[in-house]
Amino acid sequence: MIKLYKNILSKKEQNNLLKFIKSNLKVFKDFPGLQTSPDLHLYDEMKPFLQAIKKYHKNYSIKKCWANHTKGDYIYWHTHEQYSLSIVYYLKNPSDIGVMFKDTSITSYDKITFTNGPENSLVVFDSNKIHSVPNDYKQKERYSIALELTI
C-alpha cells in the first residue's frame, strides 16, 4: 500500500511548521543532512500538523516523528519493520522528489517504483516496504517530516 494525499496544511500552518522545524535541526552522526530528535510529535508546535493528518492514520498511534533537512542527499535503502505504518510529509520540496520503493519479490531483478513528493503532501505506506530517497543533483533544500506508527 502506497498512498499520496495533497493539500494537508494552510500556507500559514506550513510557514509556522517550517520555522519550528528549522529551529530544532541538528547533526546526527551517520545520517545525511540535518534532523530533529525523534520525539517531535510531543511538541505543542506540532499540534496543527498532527491534527491535520489524523484522518490518514485512523487507529494508529505515533511512536516516532522527526524532521529531515537535506540538499540532494541520498538516504540509503531501509525499512521500519518494527512499526506498522510510515508517513512522510513534504513541507518544502521544490524538486518534487518523493520516496522510491524496491520490490524484491521478483527474483530476477529489483523493481524500483518512484513516487513524487509535492510540497504540502503526505505519502503513507506499509513500514516493511524497502524504501529510499534518491539524490537530487540540483541540491535544492528539502524539508520533510517522517512518522512511524503502530496499531
VEXNU-604993 format. One record per residue (C-alpha): residue number from 1; residue in three letters; x, y, z. Coordinates in Angstrom, 3 decimals, padded with zeros to 6 digits, always signed. Layout:
BEGIN
ATOM     i    aa         xx         yy         zz
ATOM   NUM   Ala          X          Y          Z
...
***
This chain:
BEGIN
ATOM     i    aa         xx         yy         zz
ATOM     1   Met   +000.000   +000.000   +000.000
ATOM     2   Ile   +001.362   +003.400   -001.064
ATOM     3   Lys   -000.970   +006.413   -000.987
ATOM     4   Leu   -000.395   +010.106   -001.676
ATOM     5   Tyr   -002.536   +012.855   -000.111
ATOM     6   Lys   -002.243   +016.521   -001.082
ATOM     7   Asn   -003.020   +019.942   +000.430
ATOM     8   Ile   -002.535   +018.976   +004.062
ATOM     9   Leu   -001.878   +022.377   +005.704
ATOM    10   Ser   -002.632   +026.025   +005.012
ATOM    11   Lys   +000.257   +028.297   +003.929
ATOM    12   Lys   +000.320   +029.875   +007.389
ATOM    13   Glu   +000.497   +026.459   +009.057
ATOM    14   Gln   +003.269   +025.387   +006.665
ATOM    15   Asn   +005.301   +028.524   +007.422
ATOM    16   Asn   +004.877   +028.093   +011.187
ATOM    17   Leu   +005.864   +024.445   +010.957
ATOM    18   Leu   +008.929   +025.210   +008.823
ATOM    19   Lys   +010.081   +027.856   +011.296
ATOM    20   Phe   +009.694   +025.394   +014.181
ATOM    21   Ile   +011.493   +022.603   +012.295
ATOM    22   Lys   +014.431   +024.850   +011.342
ATOM    23   Ser   +014.925   +025.813   +014.997
ATOM    24   Asn   +015.222   +022.145   +016.044
ATOM    25   Leu   +017.555   +020.709   +013.396
ATOM    26   Lys   +020.949   +019.274   +014.322
ATOM    27   Val   +023.610   +016.915   +013.010
ATOM    28   Phe   +023.167   +013.224   +013.797
ATOM    29   Lys   +026.169   +011.000   +013.173
ATOM    30   Asp   +025.716   +008.530   +010.298
ATOM    31   Phe   +022.620   +010.299   +008.920
ATOM    32   Pro   +022.582   +012.590   +005.882
ATOM    33   Gly   +021.694   +016.247   +006.196
ATOM    34   Leu   +020.184   +017.576   +009.395
ATOM    35   Gln   +017.469   +016.042   +011.569
ATOM    36   Thr   +015.449   +016.688   +014.674
ATOM    37   Ser   +015.136   +014.287   +017.557
ATOM    38   Pro   +012.505   +011.541   +017.020
ATOM    39   Asp   +010.095   +012.931   +019.619
ATOM    40   Leu   +008.818   +015.835   +017.521
ATOM    41   His   +005.221   +014.674   +017.939
ATOM    42   Leu   +005.371   +015.600   +021.639
ATOM    43   Tyr   +005.822   +019.343   +020.987
ATOM    44   Asp   +002.863   +021.747   +021.082
ATOM    45   Glu   +004.058   +023.386   +017.849
ATOM    46   Met   +003.278   +020.118   +016.040
ATOM    47   Lys   -000.406   +020.001   +017.074
ATOM    48   Pro   -001.879   +021.634   +013.919
ATOM    49   Phe   +000.076   +019.227   +011.715
ATOM    50   Leu   -000.776   +016.158   +013.804
ATOM    51   Gln   -004.447   +017.144   +013.857
ATOM    52   Ala   -004.460   +017.609   +010.068
ATOM    53   Ile   -003.079   +014.132   +009.383
ATOM    54   Lys   -005.252   +012.176   +011.854
ATOM    55   Lys   -007.709   +011.180   +009.137
ATOM    56   Tyr   -004.902   +009.431   +007.223
ATOM    57   His   -003.892   +007.119   +010.054
ATOM    58   Lys   -007.000   +006.143   +011.993
ATOM    59   Asn   -006.472   +003.503   +014.698
ATOM    60   Tyr   -002.701   +004.039   +014.753
ATOM    61   Ser   -000.524   +005.661   +017.398
ATOM    62   Ile   +002.603   +007.684   +016.650
ATOM    63   Lys   +005.772   +006.140   +018.068
ATOM    64   Lys   +008.412   +008.321   +016.392
ATOM    65   Cys   +008.328   +011.578   +014.495
ATOM    66   Trp   +011.267   +013.584   +013.186
ATOM    67   Ala   +012.094   +016.134   +010.523
ATOM    68   Asn   +014.810   +015.985   +007.879
ATOM    69   His   +016.617   +018.727   +006.009
ATOM    70   Thr   +018.669   +017.648   +003.015
ATOM    71   Lys   +020.274   +019.279   -000.026
ATOM    72   Gly   +020.471   +016.492   -002.553
ATOM    73   Asp   +021.485   +013.845   -000.020
ATOM    74   Tyr   +020.738   +010.210   -000.737
ATOM    75   Ile   +019.078   +008.190   +002.021
ATOM    76   Tyr   +020.025   +004.509   +001.855
ATOM    77   Trp   +017.606   +001.612   +001.358
ATOM    78   His   +015.908   +000.645   +004.595
ATOM    79   Thr   +012.664   -000.419   +006.255
ATOM    80   His   +010.955   +000.348   +009.541
ATOM    81   Glu   +009.812   -003.229   +010.176
ATOM    82   Gln   +009.162   -002.709   +013.886
ATOM    83   Tyr   +006.287   -000.349   +013.010
ATOM    84   Ser   +003.046   -000.791   +011.060
ATOM    85   Leu   +002.714   +002.376   +009.008
ATOM    86   Ser   +005.131   +005.071   +007.811
ATOM    87   Ile   +004.269   +008.597   +006.724
ATOM    88   Val   +006.415   +011.211   +005.012
ATOM    89   Tyr   +005.177   +014.796   +004.812
ATOM    90   Tyr   +006.834   +017.087   +002.262
ATOM    91   Leu   +007.000   +020.503   +003.875
ATOM    92   Lys   +009.402   +022.063   +001.374
ATOM    93   Asn   +010.397   +020.091   -001.699
ATOM    94   Pro   +010.988   +022.210   -004.834
ATOM    95   Ser   +012.368   +019.237   -006.794
ATOM    96   Asp   +009.208   +017.177   -006.096
ATOM    97   Ile   +011.379   +014.174   -005.143
ATOM    98   Gly   +009.452   +011.520   -003.269
ATOM    99   Val   +010.205   +008.113   -001.863
ATOM   100   Met   +011.409   +005.264   -004.044
ATOM   101   Phe   +010.432   +001.697   -003.235
ATOM   102   Lys   +012.233   -001.549   -004.037
ATOM   103   Asp   +010.213   -004.673   -004.777
ATOM   104   Thr   +012.470   -007.667   -004.188
ATOM   105   Ser   +009.708   -010.241   -004.659
ATOM   106   Ile   +010.743   -010.575   -008.299
ATOM   107   Thr   +013.717   -012.946   -008.279
ATOM   108   Ser   +015.420   -011.892   -011.498
ATOM   109   Tyr   +015.739   -008.180   -010.677
ATOM   110   Asp   +014.672   -005.491   -008.249
ATOM   111   Lys   +011.746   -003.400   -009.426
ATOM   112   Ile   +012.041   +000.236   -008.337
ATOM   113   Thr   +008.942   +002.422   -008.042
ATOM   114   Phe   +009.344   +006.198   -007.751
ATOM   115   Thr   +006.799   +008.493   -006.135
ATOM   116   Asn   +006.505   +012.251   -006.404
ATOM   117   Gly   +006.662   +014.378   -003.295
ATOM   118   Pro   +004.729   +017.568   -003.977
ATOM   119   Glu   +005.078   +020.204   -001.280
ATOM   120   Asn   +002.332   +020.032   +001.349
ATOM   121   Ser   +001.576   +016.360   +000.667
ATOM   122   Leu   +001.856   +013.052   +002.531
ATOM   123   Val   +002.913   +009.653   +001.307
ATOM   124   Val   +001.612   +006.828   +003.511
ATOM   125   Phe   +002.973   +003.289   +003.186
ATOM   126   Asp   +003.472   -000.001   +004.998
ATOM   127   Ser   +006.581   +000.263   +007.175
ATOM   128   Asn   +008.001   -003.055   +005.983
ATOM   129   Lys   +008.409   -001.739   +002.411
ATOM   130   Ile   +012.048   -001.270   +001.389
ATOM   131   His   +012.452   +002.412   +000.571
ATOM   132   Ser   +014.941   +005.186   -000.006
ATOM   133   Val   +015.220   +008.799   -001.124
ATOM   134   Pro   +017.098   +009.409   -004.380
ATOM   135   Asn   +019.776   +012.041   -004.919
ATOM   136   Asp   +018.720   +015.491   -006.001
ATOM   137   Tyr   +021.563   +016.612   -008.247
ATOM   138   Lys   +020.147   +020.154   -008.245
ATOM   139   Gln   +020.866   +020.151   -004.493
ATOM   140   Lys   +017.728   +022.063   -003.582
ATOM   141   Glu   +016.727   +022.281   +000.045
ATOM   142   Arg   +014.191   +019.659   +001.078
ATOM   143   Tyr   +012.324   +019.606   +004.379
ATOM   144   Ser   +010.276   +016.566   +005.284
ATOM   145   Ile   +008.692   +015.042   +008.364
ATOM   146   Ala   +008.715   +011.285   +008.937
ATOM   147   Leu   +006.402   +009.392   +011.252
ATOM   148   Glu   +006.391   +005.784   +012.445
ATOM   149   Leu   +003.095   +004.364   +013.693
ATOM   150   Thr   +001.782   +001.153   +015.257
ATOM   151   Ile   -001.695   -000.274   +015.603
***
